[in-house]
């Protein structure tokens, strides 16, 4: 069996979700660097893999795939190792619900609305969109409360073991917690903070850590 190839940039939230899935399954893989912000002449070649020009994309034994949800579920189902999806109908539905929340709300607001505006743009000496920050800041407590309520007193978000729901949220919160006020917001939700501390200590998080 050939080593899987993952195409994308190590700073990408969605590339990291796939990397976390691969590491949690114990799969050796090759990360092929693709920077969608500077593709230049390489864009036509990459568009053969991903016609929308997004990352990540994936290949295994000549089978090509894109979209993080499809890639991570394939990784879980095609390879041996710990299951990353619950078997119970309700637990699997909850996992899918949390992934949808991560995609639809957490990523655009806590990553783009706060991290990009308050950390990334500042580092590049670019102006901050204060209206976008204000909107994201107002929504952040609601999102964090929802996650804390899902978690309750359990160690993981959707099951009694780590699932794709946890792997989706961890890279997003990793960026959010670089925002000056992020840690303060998290500390007001002790169970979610404990989840984060549990998550960040995992070997998969270390092996896929964000670039310095």
HELIX and SHEET records of a PDB file:
HELIX    1   1 UNK A   13  UNK A   25  1                                  13    
HELIX    2   2 UNK A   40  UNK A   42  5                                   3    
HELIX    3   3 UNK A   43  UNK A   47  1                                   5    
HELIX    4   4 UNK A   68  UNK A   78  1                                  11    
HELIX    5   5 UNK A   89  UNK A  101  1                                  13    
HELIX    6   6 UNK A  102  UNK A  120  3                                  19    
HELIX    7   7 UNK A  121  UNK A  123  1                                   3    
HELIX    8   8 UNK A  130  UNK A  151  1                                  22    
HELIX    9   9 UNK A  164  UNK A  176  1                                  13    
HELIX   10  10 UNK A  182  UNK A  187  1                                   6    
HELIX   11  11 UNK A  190  UNK A  200  1                                  11    
HELIX   12  12 UNK A  203  UNK A  207  1                                   5    
SHEET    1   A 4 UNK A  29  UNK A  33  0                                        
SHEET    2   A 4 UNK A   4  UNK A   8  1                                        
SHEET    3   A 4 UNK A  57  UNK A  60 -1                                        
SHEET    4   A 4 UNK A  63  UNK A  66 -1                                        
END                                                                             
